[in-house]
Amino acid sequence: MMRLSLAMLAIVCAHAEPRRVVLVQELIRLEAMERKTVVMFPLEQQGAQLEVKFKSIFGGEGVRLAVYGKGSTEAIAGTTYELAGTVKTPLVKDHEYRVELENLRQRLGHALVDLEVTLVFGSRPEPSPPSAARNLDPQRRLYTIATSLTLFAMIIAYATIRLAPPIIERWRGRR
């Protein structure tokens, strides 16, 4: 009977919802050309997954979100300038983290950002969905490569046309 109750308890705990702790849920105003640290927190007892959802309500250029470790200038996770998005990243214990928003693209006005920062304990970490800036579809990738190679060939041709006569004259003058 004791084994059966322990097995039932293990099954219930395995299917229980992970514990979620909301750190920040507010509307944040970012002035033009401003970077702001939204929340700074230590993670001391156990690892967790950080889930940050944001949506720019006002401001046409979008905002950039980034997660940093203590004293680091290299982002652990982040987005490009977007109007809305979600960032999910696993965090390890015994470290300090900070979440920053930046509005450096917009020259005038301000942006209002609806932000929710949540720590999820006891779940398997899910990676963030890939950003559109990192993964291009094959047709666009082929177009980008072809355009780059064409421009490179044009630069080489122009340099050859402009530089070949002086080089040939100088080379003939030395003989």
N, C-alpha and C positions, 0 to 999 in steps of 0.2 A: 504494500500500500504506500509506503514511504517513497519507493522508487517511482511509482506511478505519479504521485503528487509532484516530485522533483522534475519528472519529465514534462508534465503539464506546465509547470512554472517556466521551464526552459523554452517551451514552445510559445507561451504567451509573451515572454520577454523578447524572443527572437522576432516576433511579429509586431511588437509595440512600435509606435511612432517615435522617431528620434526626438530628443529634447531640443527645442529651439529657444534661443534667447535673442530678443530684439534689442540691439544696442542703440540704434538711432532710427527714428521714423519721423521725418519732418520735411518741411518745405524750406529750401535753402536758397538765399539770394546771393548770386555771384556777380560782382560788377565786371565790366569789360576789362580784359587783360588782368584778371585776378586769379590767383591760385589759393585754395583754402584747404587746410587740414580739417576734415569733418569730425573724425573721431580718432583717438589714440587709445589703445588698450593693451594690457598685458594678457597673455594666455599662459596661466601658471599650472593648472591642475591636470589637464588632458588636452590632446589634440582635438581639433574641430575643423569643420568646413565653414569657410566664410562665404556668405551669399549676399551680394550687393545688387539691388535693383534700383534703377534710376530712370527718370523720365523728365526731359526738359519741357516744361509747360510754356515758358516764354523765352524767346531768344532763338533766332533762326539758324545760327551756326552750329549748335550742338555743344556739348561739353565732353571733356575727357575725364575718365575715372581711373585711378591707379591705387594699388595696394603696395605698401612698402614695409620692409622690416626696419627695426630700430637702427637709426644712423645710416641707412642705406639710401643711395640715390638711384639704385637699380630697382625697377618695379618688379614685384613678384607676379602680379597679374594686372591687367588693365584693358582699356579699350582705346580705340581711335576716337576722333570727335564724332559723336553720334547724338541723336535726339533722344534715344531710349536704348536700354540694354540691361543685361544681367551678367555679373561676373561671379563665378564660383571657383574657389581655390582652397585646397587643403592647407591648414596651418598646423605647425608643430608646437608642442608645449614649451614653456620656458623661454619664450621670445616676446618681444613687444612689437606691435604692428600699428600702422596708421593708414587711414583711407583719405585720399585727397581728391578734390574736384578742381578742374581748371577750366577757365573760360578765356583762353589766350587768343582764340581766333577772332572773337567778336571785338571790333574796334570801338563801337558806340553802344550805349545802353547796357542792359544787364540781362542775366538769365535767372529764371526761377526753376529750381530742380526739385522734384519730388523724390526723396531718397529714403531707402530702407536698407539698413545694415543689420544682418542677422548671423548669429553663430549657430551652427547645427552640430550637436554632439551626438555621438553614437551612430553615425551613418557612414556608409562608404562614400568617399569623395567622388563627386562627378566633375569631370573637367568642364570648363566653360565652353559654350558653343563657339566654333571657329568664327572669327571676324571675317567680314566680306573683304577687308583689305588684305588679309593674309592668304585667302584662297580664292583665286580667280577661276572662272569657268574655262574650259579648254579653248573655246573659240577666242575669248578675250586674251588669254595667255598667248595664243598663236599670233594674234593681231599685234600685241605689244612687242613680241620678239621680232616679228617681221618689220615693224616700224622702226625699232631700234637698230636693226641691221641695215636698213635702207638709209637711215640718217648717218650711220657710221660710214657707209660706203660713199655717201655724198661728201662728207667731210674729207675723206681720204682723196677723192677725186679732185676736190677744190684745192687741197694742199698740193697735190701733184701738179696741177695746172699752174698754180701760182709760184711754187718753189722750184720746179724742174728747170726752167730756163736760167735763173741765176746760178744754180748749182752746176749745170752743164757748162755755162760760160766760165765759171771759176775753175772748174776742172780742166777745161781746154787751155786756159791761160797758164796753168802750171806746167804743161808739157813743153 
